[in-house]
Amino acid sequence: MASCSAEDRGETVHLSAPLVSVVVPAFNASPYIERTLRSAAQQTYANLEIIVVNDGSTDDTARLVEKMAAVDPRISLLSTSNRGVAAARNTGIEAASGPYVAFLDADDLWHPTKIEKQVNALHRLSQEWAAVYVLHHIINRDDEIVCSYGSHVARGYIYARHLTFKYVGNGSALLVRREVALEIGGFDSSYAAAGIGGCEDLDFELRLAARHLIEVIPERLVGYRQYPGNMSSNHLQMGKGALEVVRRSLAANPHLPHYAARSAMNATRKYAYWQFRRAKCSSLSVMLLWSMLRTEPFFVVQRILKKGLRWLQQESGSATIQYSDPPVRSKFDLQIIPQVEPPDESRRSRRNLVRLAAVDAKLNLFPEP
């Protein structure tokens, strides 16, 4: 595997700048892989090795990576048969030389300061702190910012809160100590084998959060790409996968108080409901509403009323189509990092967060930093 440190390139190396191994799982990623690798190579933190794991691609992915590796010796290519994103990430973790590993999906983008800020944050903390995440923008095919996802952040022992609020949100936001990634068994490839792949990153995060402390940089330093045809656009699979991830996590942590477990399932069912709606799978949507009737009656009644109102509008012919000019959008790579806005939350959501934070404080085995 080819790799090159900052010292090899004639740059000044400080002992406080450990090697970061960037793992890029790639399957038929030719439309985006060059942009993705440029965003990794242009990091202000230069002591990187960038490991692209070509997961059985049948397009030009390998050729494009080799072309970039010829210019930047920090980039290397590992090719395997198609085994799914979890197995590809695990291959990268095993091949990594650095004490820190960062994951970057082959169609996502990083802000130039992402790795530098994450290393600076984690490097000053004790070994109990296993990882650091950042927030993200959702971007389209043209690298334009479509919207910003979530403003909730938490640090320290966050397992109970992460089950409900799912702070990390995508597979390109996390930097983790390599030894910890190996300790928890890496990514679970059984989801892909069962046909419900797509939420392996959430599974990894929950196993991490159940045993370790996690830091956060509250800035939107990832451009998380969503478009028809990528894994996150398979709404049926994503909904089923999320439900199974949380079910497994709760089964593996039976000591979690009933309130926290119920909150996690309610939040995940809502997420899955919207995924099934987007997949136009009415049977699963109705089934989930039925399962939430006792624990989330307001949500269920609200959905039924809105559905009925839309039906009445269609029957009466009062539904109108409004046309508007397309919005002017900023490019992710030109975006100045704004302060993250406070989360828009209800009184009930704030009360839920306070209770879950108390659960985490009780479960936390580590002293406060």
C-alpha positions as CSV (number, residue, x, y, z in Angstrom):
1,M,0.0,0.0,0.0
2,A,1.5,3.4,-1.0
3,S,1.5,6.1,1.6
4,C,3.4,9.3,2.2
5,S,3.8,11.4,5.3
6,A,4.3,15.1,5.4
7,E,8.0,14.5,6.2
8,D,8.3,12.5,2.9
9,R,7.0,15.5,1.0
10,G,9.6,17.8,2.6
11,E,7.1,19.5,5.0
12,T,7.7,20.2,8.6
13,V,6.4,17.5,10.9
14,H,5.5,18.0,14.5
15,L,5.3,15.1,16.9
16,S,1.8,16.3,17.9
17,A,0.5,15.7,14.3
18,P,-0.3,11.9,14.2
19,L,-1.0,10.2,11.0
20,V,-4.7,10.1,10.1
21,S,-5.9,7.3,7.9
22,V,-8.8,8.3,5.6
23,V,-10.9,5.3,4.5
24,V,-13.0,5.8,1.4
25,P,-15.3,2.9,0.5
26,A,-16.1,3.2,-3.2
27,F,-18.6,1.3,-5.4
28,N,-19.2,2.6,-8.9
29,A,-18.3,6.1,-7.7
30,S,-16.8,7.5,-10.9
31,P,-19.2,10.6,-11.1
32,Y,-18.0,11.9,-7.7
33,I,-14.8,10.1,-6.6
34,E,-12.4,12.8,-7.9
35,R,-14.3,15.6,-6.1
36,T,-14.3,13.5,-2.9
37,L,-10.6,12.8,-3.0
38,R,-9.8,16.4,-3.7
39,S,-11.7,17.4,-0.6
40,A,-9.6,14.9,1.4
41,A,-6.3,15.8,-0.2
42,Q,-6.9,19.6,0.3
43,Q,-7.3,19.3,4.1
44,T,-5.3,21.8,6.1
45,Y,-4.1,18.8,8.1
46,A,-1.6,17.3,5.8
47,N,-0.4,14.2,7.6
48,L,-2.8,11.8,5.9
49,E,-3.0,8.5,4.1
50,I,-6.0,8.2,1.9
51,I,-7.1,4.6,1.4
52,V,-9.7,4.0,-1.3
53,V,-11.3,0.6,-1.0
54,N,-12.7,-0.3,-4.5
55,D,-15.6,-2.5,-3.6
56,G,-15.9,-4.4,-6.8
57,S,-16.7,-1.4,-9.0
58,T,-17.6,-2.0,-12.7
59,D,-17.1,1.6,-13.8
60,D,-14.0,3.8,-14.0
61,T,-13.6,4.2,-10.3
62,A,-10.3,2.3,-10.0
63,R,-8.7,4.2,-13.0
64,L,-9.7,7.6,-11.7
65,V,-8.2,6.8,-8.3
66,E,-5.0,5.5,-9.8
67,K,-4.8,8.7,-11.8
68,M,-5.0,10.8,-8.7
69,A,-2.6,8.5,-6.7
70,A,0.0,9.2,-9.4
71,V,-0.1,12.9,-8.4
72,D,-0.6,12.5,-4.7
73,P,1.3,9.6,-3.1
74,R,-0.8,9.8,0.0
75,I,-3.6,8.2,-2.0
76,S,-3.6,4.4,-2.4
77,L,-6.1,1.9,-3.9
78,L,-7.2,-1.5,-2.5
79,S,-9.5,-3.5,-4.7
80,T,-11.8,-6.3,-3.5
81,S,-14.9,-8.2,-4.7
82,N,-18.2,-6.5,-4.0
83,R,-19.0,-7.1,-0.3
84,G,-20.8,-3.9,0.8
85,V,-19.8,-0.7,2.5
86,A,-19.3,-2.2,6.0
87,A,-16.8,-4.8,4.7
88,A,-15.0,-2.1,2.6
89,R,-14.6,0.1,5.6
90,N,-13.3,-2.8,7.7
91,T,-10.7,-3.5,5.0
92,G,-9.6,0.1,5.2
93,I,-9.4,0.0,9.0
94,E,-7.2,-3.1,8.9
95,A,-4.9,-1.5,6.3
96,A,-4.7,1.8,8.2
97,S,-1.3,2.8,9.6
98,G,-2.5,5.8,11.6
99,P,-3.7,5.9,15.2
100,Y,-6.8,7.8,14.0
101,V,-9.2,6.7,11.2
102,A,-11.7,9.0,9.4
103,F,-14.4,7.7,7.1
104,L,-15.4,9.5,3.9
105,D,-18.0,8.1,1.6
106,A,-17.1,8.2,-2.1
107,D,-19.7,10.9,-3.0
108,D,-19.4,13.2,0.0
109,L,-17.2,16.3,0.6
110,W,-15.2,17.6,3.5
111,H,-14.6,21.2,4.4
112,P,-10.8,21.8,4.3
113,T,-10.5,22.3,8.1
114,K,-12.5,19.2,9.1
115,I,-9.6,16.8,10.0
116,E,-7.5,19.5,11.6
117,K,-10.3,20.5,14.0
118,Q,-11.1,16.9,14.8
119,V,-7.5,16.0,15.6
120,N,-7.0,19.1,17.7
121,A,-10.1,18.3,19.7
122,L,-9.4,14.5,20.2
123,H,-5.6,14.7,20.7
124,R,-5.9,16.8,23.9
125,L,-8.3,14.4,25.5
126,S,-7.6,11.2,27.4
127,Q,-8.0,7.7,25.9
128,E,-11.5,7.3,27.2
129,W,-12.5,9.7,24.5
130,A,-12.7,7.5,21.4
131,A,-14.1,9.7,18.6
132,V,-15.2,13.1,17.5
133,Y,-17.9,14.0,15.0
134,V,-19.0,17.1,13.1
135,L,-22.3,18.3,11.7
136,H,-23.2,18.4,8.0
137,H,-25.0,20.0,5.1
138,I,-27.0,18.0,2.6
139,I,-25.8,18.6,-0.9
140,N,-27.0,17.7,-4.4
141,R,-25.3,16.4,-7.5
142,D,-23.8,19.8,-8.2
143,D,-22.3,20.3,-4.7
144,E,-25.0,22.8,-3.8
145,I,-26.2,23.0,-0.3
146,V,-29.9,21.9,-0.2
147,C,-30.4,22.1,3.5
148,S,-28.7,21.7,6.9
149,Y,-29.4,18.6,8.9
150,G,-29.9,18.8,12.6
151,S,-28.5,21.2,15.2
152,H,-28.6,19.0,18.3
153,V,-25.1,18.2,19.7
154,A,-23.9,16.4,22.8
155,R,-20.5,15.3,24.1
156,G,-19.2,12.9,26.6
157,Y,-21.2,9.7,27.3
158,I,-24.1,10.2,24.9
159,Y,-25.4,6.6,24.3
160,A,-29.0,7.1,25.6
161,R,-29.3,10.5,23.8
162,H,-27.8,9.2,20.6
163,L,-30.3,6.4,20.4
164,T,-33.1,9.1,20.1
165,F,-31.4,12.1,18.5
166,K,-28.9,10.3,16.3
167,Y,-26.4,13.1,16.4
168,V,-23.8,12.0,13.8
169,G,-26.2,11.6,10.9
170,N,-23.9,10.1,8.2
171,G,-20.8,8.0,7.6
172,S,-18.4,10.8,6.7
173,A,-18.6,12.8,9.9
174,L,-16.6,10.6,12.3
175,L,-12.9,10.4,13.3
176,V,-12.2,7.6,15.6
177,R,-9.2,6.0,17.4
178,R,-8.2,3.0,15.2
179,E,-7.7,0.7,18.3
180,V,-11.2,1.4,19.4
181,A,-12.7,0.8,16.0
182,L,-11.0,-2.7,16.1
183,E,-12.0,-3.2,19.7
184,I,-15.7,-2.9,18.9
185,G,-15.5,-5.1,15.9
186,G,-15.6,-2.6,13.1
187,F,-18.7,-2.3,10.9
188,D,-21.3,-5.0,10.8
189,S,-21.7,-6.5,7.3
190,S,-24.7,-8.6,8.3
191,Y,-27.1,-5.8,7.5
192,A,-26.1,-5.8,3.8
193,A,-26.3,-9.6,3.8
194,A,-29.9,-9.3,5.0
195,G,-30.8,-6.8,2.4
196,I,-31.2,-3.9,4.8
197,G,-27.8,-2.1,4.4
198,G,-27.5,1.6,4.7
199,C,-27.5,2.2,8.5
200,E,-24.2,0.4,9.3
201,D,-22.7,3.7,10.4
202,L,-25.5,4.2,13.0
203,D,-24.8,0.7,14.3
204,F,-21.1,1.5,14.6
205,E,-21.8,4.8,16.4
206,L,-24.1,3.2,18.9
207,R,-21.6,0.4,19.8
208,L,-19.0,3.1,20.2
209,A,-21.2,5.4,22.3
210,A,-22.3,2.5,24.6
211,R,-18.7,2.0,25.8
212,H,-16.8,5.3,25.2
213,L,-16.9,9.1,25.4
214,I,-17.4,11.1,22.2
215,E,-16.4,14.7,21.4
216,V,-18.1,17.0,18.9
217,I,-17.1,20.0,16.7
218,P,-20.4,21.9,16.4
219,E,-19.7,23.1,12.8
220,R,-21.1,21.8,9.5
221,L,-17.9,20.4,8.0
222,V,-19.3,17.6,5.8
223,G,-21.3,17.8,2.6
224,Y,-23.5,14.8,2.7
225,R,-24.7,14.0,-0.8
226,Q,-28.2,12.8,-1.5
227,Y,-29.5,12.0,-5.0
228,P,-31.7,9.4,-6.7
229,G,-29.8,6.1,-6.9
230,N,-27.4,6.4,-3.9
231,M,-27.7,4.2,-0.9
232,S,-29.5,6.8,1.3
233,S,-32.2,7.2,-1.4
234,N,-33.3,3.6,-0.9
235,H,-35.9,4.7,1.6
236,L,-37.4,1.2,2.2
237,Q,-34.1,-0.2,3.0
238,M,-33.0,2.7,5.2
239,G,-36.2,2.5,7.2
240,K,-35.9,-1.2,7.8
241,G,-32.2,-0.9,8.6
242,A,-32.7,1.8,11.2
243,L,-35.4,-0.2,13.0
244,E,-33.1,-3.3,13.1
245,V,-30.1,-1.3,14.3
246,V,-31.9,0.2,17.2
247,R,-33.6,-3.2,18.1
248,R,-30.1,-4.8,18.2
249,S,-28.6,-2.0,20.2
250,L,-31.4,-2.2,22.8
251,A,-31.1,-6.0,23.0
252,A,-27.3,-5.6,23.6
253,N,-27.9,-3.1,26.4
254,P,-30.7,-4.4,28.6
255,H,-29.6,-2.2,31.5
256,L,-30.9,0.9,29.6
257,P,-33.9,2.3,31.5
258,H,-37.3,1.6,30.0
259,Y,-37.9,5.3,29.4
260,A,-34.8,5.7,27.3
261,A,-35.5,2.5,25.3
262,R,-39.1,3.7,24.6
263,S,-37.9,7.1,23.5
264,A,-35.4,5.5,21.1
265,M,-38.0,3.2,19.5
266,N,-40.5,6.1,19.1
267,A,-37.9,8.3,17.4
268,T,-36.7,5.5,15.1
269,R,-40.3,4.5,14.2
270,K,-41.0,8.1,13.2
271,Y,-37.9,8.1,11.0
272,A,-38.8,4.8,9.5
273,Y,-42.4,6.0,8.9
274,W,-41.2,8.9,6.8
275,Q,-38.8,6.6,4.9
276,F,-41.7,4.2,4.1
277,R,-43.9,7.1,3.1
278,R,-41.1,8.3,0.7
279,A,-40.9,4.7,-0.6
280,K,-44.7,4.8,-1.2
281,C,-45.0,1.7,1.0
282,S,-48.5,2.2,2.5
283,S,-48.7,-1.1,4.3
284,L,-45.5,-0.6,6.3
285,S,-46.4,3.1,7.0
286,V,-49.8,2.0,8.4
287,M,-48.2,-0.8,10.4
288,L,-45.8,1.7,12.1
289,L,-48.6,4.1,12.9
290,W,-50.5,1.3,14.6
291,S,-47.4,0.4,16.6
292,M,-47.1,4.0,17.8
293,L,-50.8,4.5,18.7
294,R,-50.2,3.8,22.4
295,T,-46.9,5.6,22.9
296,E,-47.3,8.5,20.4
297,P,-51.0,9.1,20.0
298,F,-50.6,12.8,19.1
299,F,-48.3,11.9,16.2
300,V,-50.6,9.2,14.9
301,V,-53.7,11.4,15.1
302,Q,-51.9,14.3,13.4
303,R,-50.8,12.1,10.5
304,I,-54.4,10.7,10.1
305,L,-55.9,14.2,10.1
306,K,-53.4,15.6,7.6
307,K,-54.0,12.6,5.3
308,G,-57.8,13.1,5.5
309,L,-57.4,16.8,4.8
310,R,-55.3,16.1,1.7
311,W,-57.9,13.6,0.5
312,L,-60.8,16.2,1.0
313,Q,-58.8,18.8,-0.9
314,Q,-58.2,16.4,-3.8
315,E,-61.9,15.4,-3.9
316,S,-63.1,19.0,-3.9
317,G,-60.5,20.0,-6.5
318,S,-59.2,22.8,-4.1
319,A,-55.6,21.5,-4.2
320,T,-53.5,23.9,-6.3
321,I,-50.1,23.6,-7.7
322,Q,-47.8,26.6,-7.0
323,Y,-44.8,27.3,-9.1
324,S,-41.8,29.2,-8.0
325,D,-38.3,30.0,-9.2
326,P,-35.6,27.5,-8.2
327,P,-33.7,28.7,-5.1
328,V,-30.2,30.2,-5.4
329,R,-27.9,27.8,-3.6
330,S,-24.4,28.1,-2.3
331,K,-21.7,25.6,-3.2
332,F,-20.5,23.6,-0.3
333,D,-16.8,24.2,-1.1
334,L,-17.3,28.0,-1.1
335,Q,-19.4,28.1,2.0
336,I,-18.1,30.0,5.0
337,I,-18.7,27.9,8.1
338,P,-21.6,29.6,9.9
339,Q,-22.4,29.3,13.6
340,V,-24.8,26.4,14.1
341,E,-28.2,27.7,14.9
342,P,-29.9,26.6,18.1
343,P,-32.2,23.6,17.5
344,D,-35.8,24.3,16.9
345,E,-37.4,22.1,19.6
346,S,-40.7,21.9,21.5
347,R,-41.0,21.9,25.2
348,R,-41.7,18.2,25.1
349,S,-38.5,17.6,23.2
350,R,-36.4,19.6,25.7
351,R,-38.0,17.7,28.5
352,N,-37.1,14.4,26.8
353,L,-33.5,15.6,26.3
354,V,-33.1,16.5,29.9
355,R,-34.3,13.1,31.0
356,L,-32.1,11.3,28.6
357,A,-29.1,13.4,29.7
358,A,-29.8,12.2,33.2
359,V,-29.8,8.6,32.0
360,D,-26.4,9.1,30.4
361,A,-25.0,10.8,33.5
362,K,-26.1,7.7,35.5
363,L,-24.7,5.2,33.0
364,N,-21.4,7.1,32.6
365,L,-18.5,5.2,34.1
366,F,-15.9,7.9,33.3
367,P,-14.9,10.9,35.3
368,E,-15.8,14.3,33.9
369,P,-12.9,15.9,31.9
